[in-house]
Amino acid sequence: MSRSPQPYACGVDAAIDVISGKWKAYILWRMADGPKRFGELRRLVPGITERVLIRHLRELEADEIVLRTEFAQVPPKVEYSLTPAGVALNAALEPLADWGHERMDRIAAARQPATRTG
């Protein structure tokens, strides 16, 4: 589901369009070990609102990154899982996650407001 009105300039542009936003990459990362129900995703992604999670899951589903499976039972059950494209995207995010993990402390320190003395 492209939200960009014009063609992509490069592959990075297209990939960033798919995972744009604060939460999408984190949602994908949390889905790496198997299907998740909505409530489980809410717990695994602290700070995300229900509305934003719903919107991001719909966008990821439209982009064929996430598969939504409804089970015909009472009470209704819905699971979200990664498609093969979602698995590949998560694999592509691994080096980015490694880079961030190695630099978390430095990034956090650099983003702290400077303390003024004097």
N, C-alpha and C positions, 0 to 999 in steps of 0.2 A: 504494500500500500504506500505508494510514493506520495509524500507530502510536498515534494519539490515540483514546481510547475514547469521546470525546464530540464532538458537532458543532463545527465551527469557529466562532469568534466573528467572524472577518472574513477577507478574502482574504489578508492578511499572515500570519495564523495558519496558513492552509492552505499557503501557499508555504513558510513556514519549516519546516513539518512535512516537506515534500518534500526540502528541502535541509539539514535539520538534521544536525548533526555537524561535525566538524572538516574532513572531506575532500570531501564531496559537491560543493560548489560548485567546488572546485579540480579535481575529476575532470571535471565538466561543462566547465569553462573549457578544459581540455586537450584535450577532444574537439571543440572548436569547428571545427577545420580539417579534420575528416574522420574516418572510421572508424579505430579503434585496436585492436590486439591486446592481450591481457592483459599480456604482458611489456613492451610499449611503454608502457602506462599505468603499470606499476610503476616504470619508469625516469623517466617524466614527472612523477610525484607522489612526490618523494623523502620518505622517512620513513614512508610508509604501509606497513603490513604486508600480506602476501598475504591473510591472513584478513579483515582489514578491507576491503580492496579488493573481495574476492569478495562480502562482505556488502552493501557499498554498491552495487555493480553490480546485485546481485539486487533490492535495494530500489528502485533507480532503474528497473529493468526492470519491476517490479511496478507502479510509479507511471506507467508508459508514457512515461518521459522518455528512456530508453535502449533501443535495440533490440539484441538479441543474435542474431547470424547465424552458424549453423554451416555450414561447407562440407564436403561429402562428399568427402573426399580423405584420403590417407595421406601424412604424418601429419595428424591432425585439425587443422583451422583454425577458429578462432572470432574474429569481429570484433564490436566494440561501436561503435554509432553513435548519434547523437542522432535522436530522432523529431522530427516537426514541433513537438510540445509542448516537447521538449528544446531545440530551436533557439530557440523563443520565450522559454523560461526563461533561456537564456544571454543573449538580447538584453535581458531585464529586469535581468539581473545587471550589464550593462555600466556603468550609472551608479554602481552600488555599487563596482565595480572602479575606476572613475575617481576616486571619492571617496577610496577607500583609497590609491590610488597617490599622489594629491596630498598625503596626510597621513602616509605611511609613517614618515618620519623623526620627526615629532612624536609619533605614536602610540608608536613604539619608545622614544623618550626619556621619555615620560610613564610608561611601564611599567617603566622601570629602577628598581631599588631605590635609595632615597635614600642617599647616602653621608654618614655621620655623621663629623663632625670634632670634636675637642675632647675 
